[in-house]
Amino acid sequence: MVKKIMGVTSAAFTLAASMSIAAPIPAAAAMQEDPEGYYCFGGGYDSCKPIAYSYEVYADETMTTLIGSGSDTCNGGPFVTSPSLPTGYTVKTRMFVCSDMGPYLPWDW
């Protein structure tokens, strides 16, 4: 029994040690936009922050009749509040990242 516990403990320690000496993330790969509307700074599980967008809504597919527009706002740090807009053909343009310290414009945009 003691031998089995020591084996499991040893395996867990080896796994933890191998994970702690992983190669650092290059700066170009560390900061990237996640396709789901988040920008990841590359610093851990909570390093991805939401992107605030501006919106233009058109009535037709050729985008000649504008029926609404608006933009997201940062709400209490890393949270985004989106406007209520009519249904139509929407053009979404990213504006900034809602970070813990407020709006942030990434250098690579």
Backbone bond lengths (Angstrom), bond angles and torsions (degrees), N, CA, C in turn:
res aa  C-N    CA-C-N  psi(-1)  N-CA   C-N-CA  omega(-1)  CA-C   N-CA-C  phi
1 M - - - 1.452 - - 1.525 110.85 -
2 V 1.333 117.34 -46.65 1.458 121.58 179.92 1.532 109.40 -63.85
3 K 1.328 116.95 -38.80 1.461 121.53 179.72 1.537 110.32 -63.22
4 K 1.333 117.61 -39.59 1.457 122.34 179.81 1.536 110.73 -67.40
5 I 1.326 117.56 -41.78 1.460 121.92 178.19 1.519 110.51 -64.11
6 M 1.323 117.03 -41.70 1.466 121.49 178.80 1.527 110.58 -63.40
7 G 1.330 117.45 -38.60 1.461 121.12 179.05 1.519 111.83 -64.87
8 V 1.332 116.79 -43.50 1.462 121.16 178.79 1.518 110.26 -66.11
9 T 1.330 117.61 -42.56 1.459 121.95 179.11 1.520 110.75 -63.32
10 S 1.319 116.65 -41.96 1.458 121.33 179.55 1.523 110.93 -64.23
11 A 1.327 117.54 -41.79 1.463 121.30 179.15 1.523 110.77 -65.47
12 A 1.315 117.34 -40.78 1.465 121.08 179.45 1.523 111.01 -65.46
13 F 1.337 117.32 -40.38 1.457 121.69 178.99 1.530 110.36 -65.79
14 T 1.325 117.55 -41.15 1.464 121.37 179.04 1.519 110.62 -63.40
15 L 1.327 117.64 -42.05 1.462 121.81 178.47 1.525 110.54 -64.05
16 A 1.321 117.62 -44.64 1.464 121.37 -179.77 1.526 110.79 -64.10
17 A 1.309 117.48 -40.61 1.462 121.36 -179.80 1.522 110.64 -67.48
18 S 1.316 117.45 -40.24 1.464 119.40 -179.17 1.526 111.19 -69.43
19 M 1.329 118.06 -30.67 1.460 120.79 179.02 1.525 111.01 -74.96
20 S 1.307 119.04 -28.89 1.458 121.56 -176.96 1.520 112.72 -78.58
21 I 1.319 118.41 -14.78 1.453 120.23 179.91 1.521 111.33 -109.47
22 A 1.321 116.72 30.96 1.457 121.27 178.94 1.522 109.98 -69.62
23 A 1.308 116.56 154.92 1.458 121.87 -179.62 1.525 110.14 -65.62
24 P 1.341 117.28 143.51 1.462 119.37 179.03 1.530 110.96 -67.64
25 I 1.322 115.67 155.40 1.456 121.61 180.00 1.528 108.31 -83.68
26 P 1.347 118.50 128.54 1.467 119.62 176.75 1.522 110.64 -61.00
27 A 1.334 116.77 150.41 1.469 121.11 -176.45 1.521 112.20 -59.69
28 A 1.324 117.58 -37.76 1.467 119.63 -179.20 1.520 111.43 -66.11
29 A 1.329 117.07 -35.64 1.459 120.28 179.56 1.520 111.61 -83.75
30 A 1.321 117.48 -20.04 1.457 120.84 -176.23 1.516 112.22 -71.41
31 M 1.325 117.67 -35.31 1.452 121.04 -178.59 1.518 108.16 -108.19
32 Q 1.291 116.43 110.75 1.457 119.59 -179.37 1.512 110.39 -152.06
33 E 1.309 114.11 154.83 1.457 119.76 179.23 1.513 109.38 -86.45
34 D 1.310 115.27 130.25 1.452 121.08 174.97 1.527 107.29 -83.47
35 P 1.325 118.53 138.09 1.461 119.33 -176.83 1.529 114.91 -63.80
36 E 1.315 118.49 -11.77 1.462 121.37 -178.57 1.521 112.98 -93.11
37 G 1.324 118.16 18.20 1.456 120.77 177.17 1.510 114.96 90.93
38 Y 1.335 117.67 21.54 1.456 122.03 177.35 1.511 110.04 -123.94
39 Y 1.329 116.87 146.40 1.455 123.11 175.93 1.521 106.96 -109.70
40 C 1.324 117.40 124.60 1.465 121.67 -175.77 1.520 110.59 -102.45
41 F 1.337 115.68 125.16 1.448 121.76 -179.87 1.527 112.31 -85.22
42 G 1.324 118.97 -14.17 1.457 122.41 176.13 1.516 114.48 81.17
43 G 1.314 118.74 41.92 1.447 120.28 -178.31 1.511 114.49 -128.67
44 G 1.299 119.63 16.07 1.455 120.89 179.68 1.505 111.94 136.06
45 Y 1.318 114.65 -171.07 1.463 120.01 -174.85 1.521 113.49 -66.30
46 D 1.325 117.65 -25.26 1.465 119.86 -177.92 1.530 112.14 -109.20
47 S 1.328 117.40 25.98 1.459 120.54 -176.78 1.529 113.23 -89.21
48 C 1.316 118.61 -4.40 1.466 121.88 179.60 1.523 109.47 -94.90
49 K 1.327 115.17 127.48 1.473 121.29 -177.77 1.527 109.18 -121.20
50 P 1.335 118.17 151.58 1.469 120.85 -177.17 1.526 112.78 -71.33
51 I 1.315 114.73 149.80 1.460 122.28 177.53 1.529 108.45 -96.23
52 A 1.333 116.04 136.03 1.463 121.70 174.26 1.527 108.32 -93.96
53 Y 1.326 116.01 134.20 1.461 122.26 -176.93 1.515 111.21 -117.42
54 S 1.329 115.96 158.09 1.463 121.56 166.50 1.523 106.55 -106.26
55 Y 1.323 115.89 149.15 1.458 121.26 -174.42 1.521 110.55 -128.24
56 E 1.327 115.51 142.04 1.457 123.15 169.02 1.517 106.47 -128.78
57 V 1.313 117.13 126.98 1.462 121.74 -178.20 1.522 108.58 -112.82
58 Y 1.320 115.07 127.93 1.462 121.96 -178.70 1.525 110.06 -113.10
59 A 1.321 115.95 151.58 1.459 121.32 -178.53 1.521 112.18 -79.07
60 D 1.332 116.86 -27.34 1.455 120.38 -176.04 1.524 111.60 -125.62
61 E 1.316 114.70 163.61 1.462 120.94 -176.64 1.530 112.53 -68.19
62 T 1.313 117.52 -26.25 1.470 120.82 178.92 1.532 111.83 -79.76
63 M 1.300 116.69 -4.34 1.461 124.74 176.49 1.525 112.78 57.00
64 T 1.318 115.22 52.76 1.463 120.52 178.17 1.527 112.43 -105.23
65 T 1.338 117.71 -26.17 1.462 120.98 -177.95 1.523 109.95 -113.03
66 L 1.325 115.81 105.65 1.464 121.57 178.91 1.522 109.05 -77.54
67 I 1.338 116.83 124.76 1.472 119.91 -179.55 1.529 112.75 -113.63
68 G 1.318 117.65 -6.61 1.456 120.00 178.40 1.515 111.80 -176.35
69 S 1.314 116.01 154.04 1.458 121.26 175.61 1.524 108.27 -152.60
70 G 1.296 115.81 160.14 1.455 121.04 -179.94 1.505 110.13 179.20
71 S 1.316 116.00 179.15 1.458 119.99 179.46 1.525 110.40 -147.91
72 D 1.322 114.75 153.68 1.463 121.24 175.53 1.517 109.30 -71.61
73 T 1.324 115.48 157.95 1.459 121.35 172.91 1.515 108.76 -130.27
74 C 1.336 115.48 150.38 1.464 120.44 174.49 1.521 107.23 -77.85
75 N 1.319 116.24 131.67 1.453 121.03 -175.32 1.517 109.39 -125.58
76 G 1.316 116.76 100.41 1.461 120.64 175.56 1.512 114.57 70.37
77 G 1.322 117.11 43.81 1.463 120.25 179.16 1.510 111.14 96.36
78 P 1.317 117.55 -125.72 1.465 119.00 -173.59 1.527 114.22 -86.33
79 F 1.315 117.72 44.68 1.454 121.16 176.76 1.520 109.20 -125.88
80 V 1.336 116.61 146.55 1.460 121.90 -177.86 1.519 109.22 -115.81
81 T 1.339 115.52 134.61 1.449 121.41 172.70 1.523 107.25 -109.10
82 S 1.328 116.71 123.44 1.465 121.77 -178.38 1.521 110.63 -99.20
83 P 1.334 116.91 147.37 1.466 120.07 179.88 1.524 111.99 -76.73
84 S 1.307 116.19 159.34 1.465 121.59 172.49 1.519 107.26 -86.99
85 L 1.324 115.68 121.33 1.456 120.87 -177.37 1.518 110.18 -127.49
86 P 1.330 117.08 155.45 1.468 119.53 176.84 1.533 110.76 -68.29
87 T 1.315 115.67 161.50 1.455 121.20 178.43 1.515 109.38 -81.12
88 G 1.322 116.00 137.75 1.456 121.33 179.43 1.518 109.36 175.34
89 Y 1.306 115.74 -156.06 1.463 121.90 177.62 1.526 107.66 -89.00
90 T 1.341 116.30 111.49 1.458 121.35 -172.14 1.521 111.44 -101.52
91 V 1.335 115.19 133.84 1.456 122.48 172.33 1.527 105.79 -107.68
92 K 1.324 116.03 122.15 1.464 121.84 -176.23 1.528 108.55 -113.56
93 T 1.339 116.76 125.73 1.461 122.55 -179.52 1.525 108.60 -124.07
94 R 1.330 116.85 128.82 1.469 118.73 -179.79 1.520 110.54 -72.58
95 M 1.356 114.98 141.62 1.467 120.76 -178.05 1.522 111.18 -111.04
96 F 1.343 117.33 -54.10 1.457 122.11 -177.43 1.515 109.46 -163.57
97 V 1.323 115.91 173.03 1.461 122.86 178.17 1.521 108.45 -100.82
98 C 1.320 117.19 135.29 1.467 121.70 176.54 1.528 108.07 -88.21
99 S 1.307 116.73 92.81 1.466 121.46 -178.68 1.523 110.06 -90.74
100 D 1.310 116.49 177.37 1.461 121.77 178.47 1.523 111.50 -64.41
101 M 1.324 117.01 -26.08 1.459 121.77 -177.52 1.527 112.37 -97.46
102 G 1.335 117.56 6.94 1.456 121.52 -179.09 1.516 111.40 112.48
103 P 1.334 118.23 -170.00 1.457 121.47 -178.87 1.528 111.41 -60.84
104 Y 1.329 115.95 138.70 1.451 122.01 -178.46 1.528 108.86 -136.56
105 L 1.326 117.87 130.99 1.448 122.31 177.18 1.523 108.26 -103.28
106 P 1.339 118.14 109.64 1.473 121.29 -178.74 1.523 112.11 -61.67
107 W 1.308 115.83 145.41 1.464 121.62 -177.90 1.516 112.22 -66.26
108 D 1.330 118.70 -24.90 1.465 120.87 -175.57 1.535 113.42 -93.54
109 W 1.332 117.84 12.34 1.469 120.36 175.22 1.475 106.86 -91.82
